[in-house]
Amino acid sequence: MNVSKMAATLIGSEIIKIGGEVNEMIRKGKQICNLTIGDFDPSIYPIPAELQQEILKAYQEGYTNYPPANGEAPLRDAVSSFLKTWGNLDYTANDILVAGGSRPLIYAAYLALIDPGDKVVFPVPSWNNNHYCHLSGAEPVMVETSPENNFMPTAAEIAPHLKGATLLALCSPLNPTGTVFSKKDLEEICDLVIVENKSRPEGSKPLYILYDQVYWMLTFGETNHYDPVNLRPELKEYVVYIDGISKALAATGVRVGWSFGPAHVLDKMKAILGHVGAWAPKAEQVATSKYIIQKDLLGSFLSSYKQKLQQSLDALYHGFRQLKDEGLPVDAISPMGAIYLTVKVDINGRKTAAGKTIANSMDATSYLLEEANLAMVPFKAFGSSAESTWFRLSVGAASQETILASLPRLKEALQKLN
């Protein structure tokens, strides 16, 4: 049967596809170091015990009916307080919209701001913006970034594309790279948006920034997180933020996310999600509202949780750097935030022992999965070309022991190539 042109041409998530293949191999008994999905193994990274207790308590107390369309009032109040305490961001409960994780909020932001044919500018690699453009009918403008700047976009790279654009989609810490904006780079990009909006005729659609900072609580070492409104307060009416507990609390399945920004945009996003019904479960909202306002409790959890994540990221990073020092065709960028490590595996054009040529990143992905039992996601899944030799490694679902055990297998697989 015929379907819509949008549905007929929609590409499924390549990350989910790779993850499904890996899970099938695991189901059949193969021991895989699975570094694909940006998720957490609860046996390694459980949600905070106090949050879990509050969720159970909320269900026992009967919080099982529909929540308000914009989220439980106590949760929106709690998010307002949380943002002020942790992020120096001043947003009232009326400026906040709660949904079932960050994905519905990103989708709603696209639908609220984009008319078919509008330009959306975003860097590549980046997560899912190409698919949201397809779903909303936007014209995607993909800006190639470089490893020299940790795959974060610069003002010089973005500037040629902003004239007439409706949305600039940014993320920091960035999925897939685990790298972050420098203060200087983000300031310069913000200044471009300010200049562009001042140049537009009164009454015309402005240029908005969609700022996905769902990983902002997860930065390491001396790394700092920066956001547009703190750097340039005059942008407050033009920035829609995406946030939530999915990554900060290892709570991907709890499905509590929030957006905050201009009230007139958030109201339209609320109306869209009201028709979709993409609300966060009421009990989880009640529990989250009680947990995130406990600063000492949250700080204690984040301290131990981030330390464990960084240990796994560092183990991977140093493992790849050691292989590079041994002359193997790999490299890695030092982890700065999120749960991801960016690595280079430059084996395109090499031949396997069976005589097969590795033509592109998908071939490389398959080879490492078969020969090293190591599952990674190529940057192709994030908008880069199939010839890219860069990959995302996600540590949330693998123990440090499993990660360390994969490195000798990787070395052996690389040494087999001609």
C-alpha positions in Angstrom: 0.0 0.0 0.0 1.1 3.6 -0.7 2.2 5.7 2.3 3.1 9.4 2.6 6.2 10.6 0.8 7.6 11.5 4.2 7.2 8.0 5.5 8.3 6.3 2.3 11.6 8.2 2.4 12.2 8.2 6.1 15.4 6.4 7.1 15.3 4.4 10.4 17.9 5.0 13.1 21.2 3.5 12.1 22.2 3.4 15.7 19.2 1.3 16.7 19.9 -0.9 13.7 23.5 -1.6 14.7 22.4 -2.0 18.3 19.8 -4.5 17.3 22.3 -6.6 15.4 24.6 -6.6 18.4 21.9 -7.6 20.8 21.0 -10.5 18.5 24.6 -11.7 18.6 24.6 -11.4 22.4 21.4 -13.3 22.5 23.1 -16.1 20.6 25.8 -16.3 23.2 28.6 -14.1 21.6 30.6 -12.0 24.1 30.4 -8.5 22.7 31.8 -5.3 24.2 28.8 -3.2 23.2 29.7 0.5 22.9 26.8 1.5 20.6 23.6 2.7 22.3 23.8 5.9 24.4 22.1 4.1 27.3 23.1 2.6 30.7 23.3 -0.9 32.1 21.4 -0.4 35.4 23.6 -3.1 37.1 26.6 -0.7 36.4 24.9 2.7 36.5 21.7 2.5 38.6 19.5 5.5 39.0 19.8 7.2 42.4 18.3 5.0 45.1 16.4 7.9 46.6 14.8 8.7 43.2 13.8 5.0 42.8 12.2 5.1 46.3 10.3 8.2 45.4 9.0 6.6 42.2 7.8 3.5 44.0 6.2 5.7 46.7 4.4 7.8 44.0 2.9 4.7 42.4 1.8 3.4 45.8 0.1 6.8 46.5 -1.9 6.5 43.3 -0.2 8.9 40.9 -1.3 6.9 37.8 -3.6 9.3 36.0 -2.9 11.9 33.3 -0.5 14.6 34.2 -1.1 18.2 33.1 -0.2 18.8 29.5 2.8 21.0 30.4 3.9 18.9 33.4 3.2 18.6 37.1 3.4 22.1 38.7 5.7 20.9 41.5 8.1 19.5 38.9 8.1 22.7 36.9 8.8 24.6 40.1 11.6 22.2 41.0 13.1 22.5 37.5 13.0 26.3 37.8 14.9 26.1 41.1 17.3 23.4 39.8 18.2 25.6 36.8 18.9 28.6 39.0 21.0 26.7 41.5 23.0 24.6 39.1 23.0 26.6 35.9 22.5 30.3 36.8 19.5 30.3 34.5 16.4 32.3 35.5 13.2 30.6 34.1 9.8 30.5 35.8 7.6 27.4 35.9 5.6 29.0 33.1 8.6 28.9 30.9 9.1 25.2 31.3 7.5 22.2 29.5 7.8 18.6 30.7 7.6 15.6 28.4 8.6 11.9 28.1 12.3 12.5 27.7 14.1 15.0 25.4 13.1 13.5 22.0 9.4 14.6 22.0 10.6 18.1 23.0 13.1 18.3 20.1 10.4 17.1 17.7 7.9 19.6 19.1 10.4 22.5 18.8 10.9 21.6 15.2 7.2 21.5 14.5 6.5 24.7 16.5 9.2 26.7 14.6 9.6 25.2 11.2 7.5 25.6 8.1 8.2 23.2 5.2 11.1 24.5 3.3 12.6 26.5 6.2 16.4 26.2 6.6 17.7 24.4 9.7 21.5 24.7 10.2 23.3 22.1 12.2 26.8 20.7 12.5 27.8 17.2 11.5 28.3 14.9 13.2 25.3 15.5 15.4 22.5 13.4 16.6 19.2 13.1 14.7 18.9 16.6 13.3 18.8 15.2 9.7 15.8 13.0 10.7 14.0 15.8 12.5 14.4 17.9 9.4 12.9 15.1 7.3 9.9 14.8 9.7 9.2 18.5 9.7 9.9 19.2 6.0 12.8 21.5 6.8 15.7 22.0 4.4 18.8 20.6 6.2 22.0 22.7 6.0 24.7 20.4 7.3 27.9 22.1 8.4 31.0 19.9 8.4 33.2 20.2 11.5 36.8 19.1 12.0 38.7 17.0 14.5 41.1 19.9 14.9 38.3 21.7 16.8 37.0 18.5 18.5 34.2 18.3 16.0 32.6 21.4 17.6 31.4 24.0 15.1 33.0 27.4 14.8 31.5 30.8 13.9 33.5 30.8 10.7 32.0 27.5 9.7 28.4 28.5 10.6 28.4 32.1 9.4 27.8 31.5 5.6 24.6 29.6 6.3 22.6 31.7 8.7 21.1 34.2 6.3 17.4 33.3 6.0 17.6 30.3 8.3 14.9 29.6 10.9 16.8 27.4 13.3 20.4 26.7 14.4 20.5 23.3 16.2 23.4 23.0 18.6 24.4 20.5 21.3 27.0 20.6 24.1 28.3 18.3 25.4 27.9 16.9 22.0 26.4 13.6 21.0 28.2 11.8 19.4 31.6 13.2 20.3 31.6 13.8 24.0 33.3 17.2 23.4 32.0 20.7 24.4 31.9 24.2 23.2 34.7 26.5 24.3 33.4 29.8 25.7 35.0 31.7 22.8 33.4 29.6 20.1 29.9 29.7 21.6 30.2 33.5 22.2 31.1 34.1 18.6 28.3 31.9 17.3 25.8 33.7 19.6 27.0 37.0 18.3 26.3 35.8 14.7 22.7 35.0 15.7 22.3 38.4 17.4 23.5 40.2 14.3 21.4 38.1 12.0 18.2 38.8 14.0 18.9 42.5 14.0 19.2 42.5 10.3 15.7 41.0 9.7 12.6 43.1 9.0 10.3 43.7 11.9 7.6 41.0 12.1 9.6 38.4 10.2 10.4 35.1 11.6 13.6 35.3 13.7 16.5 32.9 13.8 16.2 30.6 16.9 18.7 28.4 18.6 17.8 24.9 19.7 20.3 24.2 22.4 20.4 20.5 23.5 22.2 20.4 26.8 20.9 17.1 28.1 24.4 16.0 29.0 25.5 19.3 30.7 25.8 17.8 34.2 28.3 15.3 32.9 31.5 17.2 32.3 35.0 16.0 33.4 38.1 17.5 34.9 38.6 21.2 34.1 35.9 21.2 31.4 33.2 23.9 31.8 29.7 23.9 30.3 28.6 27.1 28.5 25.1 28.0 27.3 23.8 30.9 25.0 21.7 32.8 27.5 24.4 33.0 30.2 26.9 34.2 27.6 24.5 36.6 25.8 21.3 37.4 27.9 19.7 39.3 25.0 19.2 35.9 23.3 16.7 34.7 25.9 13.8 35.2 23.5 15.4 33.1 20.8 16.8 30.1 22.6 14.9 26.9 23.2 16.7 24.6 25.6 16.4 20.8 25.8 17.2 19.1 29.1 16.2 16.3 31.5 17.3 13.5 33.8 17.9 10.8 31.2 21.7 11.2 31.1 22.4 13.2 34.3 20.8 10.5 36.5 21.4 7.4 34.2 17.6 7.5 33.9 16.9 6.9 30.2 13.9 4.7 30.8 12.4 6.9 33.5 11.4 9.3 30.7 11.4 12.7 32.3 12.7 15.6 30.2 12.0 19.3 30.0 12.4 22.2 27.7 12.6 25.9 28.6 12.6 29.0 26.6 10.3 31.7 25.2 6.8 31.3 26.6 5.2 31.8 23.2 7.2 28.9 21.7 6.8 26.7 24.7 3.0 27.2 24.6 2.9 25.9 21.0 5.1 23.0 21.8 2.8 22.1 24.7 -0.2 22.2 22.3 1.6 19.9 19.8 2.6 17.4 22.5 -0.9 17.6 24.0 -2.2 16.1 20.7 0.6 13.5 20.6 0.3 12.6 24.3 4.0 12.4 24.9 3.9 13.1 28.6 6.2 11.9 31.2 4.5 9.4 33.6 2.9 11.2 36.5 4.6 9.1 39.2 8.0 9.7 37.7 7.3 13.5 37.6 6.3 13.6 41.2 9.4 11.7 42.2 11.7 13.8 40.1 10.3 17.0 41.6 11.2 15.8 45.1 14.7 14.6 44.2 16.3 17.3 42.0 15.8 20.0 44.7 18.0 18.1 47.2 21.3 19.7 46.2 23.5 17.8 48.6 22.0 14.5 47.6 22.2 15.2 43.9 25.7 16.5 44.2 26.8 13.3 46.1 25.3 11.1 43.4 26.8 13.0 40.5 30.3 12.9 42.1 30.5 9.1 42.3 28.6 8.6 39.1 30.8 10.9 37.0 34.0 9.4 38.5 32.9 6.0 37.4 32.0 7.2 33.9 35.3 9.1 33.5 37.3 6.0 34.6 35.7 4.0 31.7 36.2 6.8 29.2 39.8 7.3 30.3 40.5 3.6 30.1 39.3 3.6 26.5 41.1 6.8 25.6 44.4 5.6 27.0 44.0 2.2 25.4 43.5 3.8 21.9 46.4 6.2 22.5 48.6 3.2 23.4 47.6 1.4 20.2 48.4 4.6 18.3 51.9 4.7 19.9 52.4 1.1 18.8 51.9 2.2 15.2 48.3 1.0 14.7 45.9 3.2 12.6 43.9 4.6 15.5 43.5 7.8 17.5 41.2 9.3 20.1 40.1 12.7 21.4 40.3 13.2 25.1 36.9 12.9 26.8 35.4 16.1 28.0 31.7 15.3 28.7 28.7 13.1 28.2 29.3 9.3 28.0 31.1 9.2 24.6 34.6 8.9 23.3 35.5 9.9 19.8 38.0 7.5 18.2 39.5 7.2 14.8 40.0 3.8 13.1 41.6 4.4 9.8 41.3 1.1 8.0 39.4 2.0 4.9 41.1 0.4 1.9 42.8 -2.3 4.0 42.2 -6.0 3.2 41.1 -8.7 5.6 42.8 -12.0 5.9 40.0 -13.4 3.6 40.9 -10.8 1.0 37.9 -8.6 1.4 38.5 -4.8 1.1 37.2 -2.6 3.8 35.6 0.1 1.6 34.0 2.4 4.2 33.0 2.9 7.8 30.2 0.4 7.7 32.6 -2.3 6.5 34.9 -1.3 9.3 32.1 -1.5 11.8 31.2 -5.0 10.6 34.9 -6.1 10.6 35.5 -5.0 14.2 32.3 -6.5 15.4 33.2 -9.9 13.8 36.9 -10.0 14.5 37.2 -8.1 17.8 33.7 -8.5 19.3 33.7 -4.7 19.6 30.6 -2.8 18.6 30.9 0.9 17.8 28.9 3.5 15.8 30.4 5.2 12.8 30.0 8.9 12.4 28.0 8.1 9.2 25.1 7.5 11.6 25.4 11.1 12.6 25.4 12.7 9.2 29.1 12.3 8.2 30.1 10.6 5.0 30.4 6.9 4.7 34.2 7.4 4.1 34.7 9.0 7.6 37.1 7.0 9.8 35.7 8.4 13.0 33.4 6.5 15.5 31.4 7.0 18.6 32.0 4.8 21.6 29.4 4.9 24.4 30.5 3.6 27.8 27.2 3.5 29.7 26.3 -0.1 29.0 29.7 -1.7 29.4 31.8 -2.3 32.5 35.4 -1.1 32.7 36.5 -4.7 32.8 34.7 -5.4 29.6 36.2 -2.3 28.0 39.7 -3.2 29.0 39.3 -6.8 27.8 38.2 -5.5 24.3 41.5 -3.7 23.6 43.7 -6.7 23.1 41.1 -8.1 20.7 41.0 -4.8 18.8 44.8 -4.8 18.5 44.8 -8.4 17.2 42.1 -7.5 14.6 44.0 -4.5 13.4 47.2 -6.5 13.1 45.5 -9.0 10.8 44.8 -6.4 8.1 46.9 -6.0 5.1 
